[in-house]
Amino acid sequence: MKPLMIKEIVHATGGEYTGKNHEKQIKGVSTDSRTIIAESLFVPIIGPNFDGHDFIGNAIKKGAAAALCNKSKKEKLEGLLFDDIIFVENTSTALLELASYYRSLFYIPFVAVTGSVGKTTTKEMIAEILMTRYNVLKSRGNFNNEIGLPLTIFCLEQKHEAGVVELGMSALGEISRMANVVKPHIAVITNIGVTHIEHLGSKENIARAKLEILEPLKKDDIAILNGDCAELWNARKNIVPKTVFFGEKRGDVLIDEIKNLGPNELEFTISGKYGEAKFKLPLSGKHNAINAVAAVAVGFEMGFTKEEIQQGLSNLKLPGMRQEFKKSKFGSDIIDDAYNANPDSMKAALDLIKELAPYKMKAVILGDMLELGPLAKKAHFEVGTYAALCSDICVFIGSYADALKEGAIASGFSPARIYTFPTVQESVQEIEKLVKDCDIILVKASRGMKFEQITQKLVGGL
């Protein structure tokens, strides 16, 4: 991090400083007192189950140079002999304000990515393409919320020549606040699905929330959007920046052919705005090819050659539990795709196992998809009907296991080949004997289900 002076932080946050050394330097920003390093600013966040203000003392003991504090939390500082406190109205808001100021110190292009499905994969593809020419800062892991995004921005250094960040959300306004910190030159929306409908109420509201990523874009900036999503296509007349639509059915860039060449290898062809071109990707599945078209569009819009774009795609390595191919201890192939799940990504994963092993024995181990609200039971039923068309053995786990089972049976799947468990812990003891005769096994659920326990059992880690 480029050092900041206390006076800069006070100015950026509109805070009130209790100390005297306005020239004091800050060389890092942290929201976790357990990992804070010397000369850092500690920003206490108030969460649903904790209050970071309770740990200001710990941060100071570990060498924090200064700390923010809500004005309403002054009593938390009683007994602390420490002057370098900056009082603000709200520490979470101040964190975003400070990140916005810090971002303004760097004159480099940023690409911001959001969407209901595929945003992490697309972000990784874009970053790899840009890294063929630039030193790139990218979001780590799931640092895609109003805490993680600022912490990513604070990793900016003079060596960086471009940035790629992922923006997630669970409510209206969140992406707006983050996008106005990032001020991207290019904004990408991979698609619009029903994830977070529990909080937003409708797919139209989800689209509104995702489209907030375009707010800071000016007419010379670029929006790269999925043309097959009606909610995005219908909004095209009201979008200010230059737009590039991609998709299978409509758009400026169309994907014409997708061929799975085997596990972790596919080929696709594009036509349209950038002419005809063929690319290879070290992933499987039609959904990944479509995400790759968005990344290819970013590359071309930023002036990269076809060869550079292909090199970036070839360098791709996804984080763990995202369509990760593994070998079970009894010889079966496992697709570990348990980092996250929603109806669209579930169906994409089921399509993949069907494509990769059309004549082999297939098992699917599926769990709850979270944050679907009143649509949850219906969505699980529909995924169950889809699973029945793609598998030979079904194992359903969680609160909606029965809905998945009902859907599979409704599609004509034999109840004798369906196994249900209310919890992961109960399934782990039985899972191996249920699927050991299968050639390929899909493991997928929302992250909160902690399905890594199942994968570890199958590969021999438990």
VENLINBEL-V425025 format. One line per field, one symbol per residue. ss: DSSP state (2 for helix, 1 for strand, 0 for the rest). phi: phi as a letter, one per 40 degrees, with the letter a starting at -180 (. if undefined). burial: I if it has 16 or more other C-alpha atoms within 10 Angstrom, else O. A space follows every 50 residues. Layout:
BEGIN
ss: ???
phi: ???
burial: ???
END
This chain:
BEGIN
ss: 00011222222220011000000011001100000000001100010000 12222222222000011111222222200000001111002222222222 22200000111111000022222222222200000111000000000222 22200000000111110000000222222222000111100000002222 00222222222222000000011111000222200222000111111000 00111111111100111111110000111110000222222222222222 20000222222222000000000111100000111100000022222222 22222200000111111000002222222222222222000011111000 22222222220000222111100222220022222000011111002220 022222222000
phi: .cdbcdccccccbgcbcccbcccdcbbababbccbcbdgbccbcbcbcba bdccbcdcccdchdcaacaddcbdcccdgccaccbbcbcacccccccccc ccdccbcbcbbbbaicbgccccdcccccccccbbcbcbccfbcbbcbccd ccdccdbcccbabbbbbbabacgccdccccccfccbbbbcabbbdgcdcb gacccccdcccdccdccccccbbbbccccdcccccccbccccbbcbicba icbbcbbbbccidgaababbahdbgcabbbbcabhdcccccccccccddc ccgccdccccccccccbccdgbfccbbccbgccbbcbccaaadccccccc dcccccbcbbcbbbbbbcbcgbfccdccccdccccccccbabbbbbbhcb dccccccccccgccdcbbbbacbcdccdcbccccbccccabcbaacdccf cdcccccccgcb
burial: OOOIOIIIIIOIIIIIIOOOOOOIIIIIIIIIIOOIIIIIIIIIIOOOOO OIIIIIIOIIOIIIIIIIIIOOOOOOIOOOOOOIIIIIIIIIIIIIIIII IIIOOOOOIIIIIIIIIIIIIIIIIIIIIIIIOOOIIIIIOOIIIIIIII IIIIIIOOOOIIIIIIIIIIIIOIIIIIIIIIIIIIIIIIIIIIIIIIOI IOIIIIIIIIIIIIIIIOOOIIIIIIIIIOIIOOOOOOIIIOIIIIIIOO IIIIIOOIIIOOIOOIIIIIOOOOOOOOIIIIIIIIIIIIIIIIIIIIIO OOOIOIOIIIIIIIIIOIOOIIIIIIIIOOOIIIIIIIIIIIIIIIIIII IIIIIIIOOOIIIIIIIIIIIIOOOIIOIIIIIIIIIIOIIIIIIIIIOI IIIIIIIIIOOOIOOOOIIIIOOIOOIIOOIIOIIIOIIIIIIIIIIOII IIOIIOIIIOOO
END
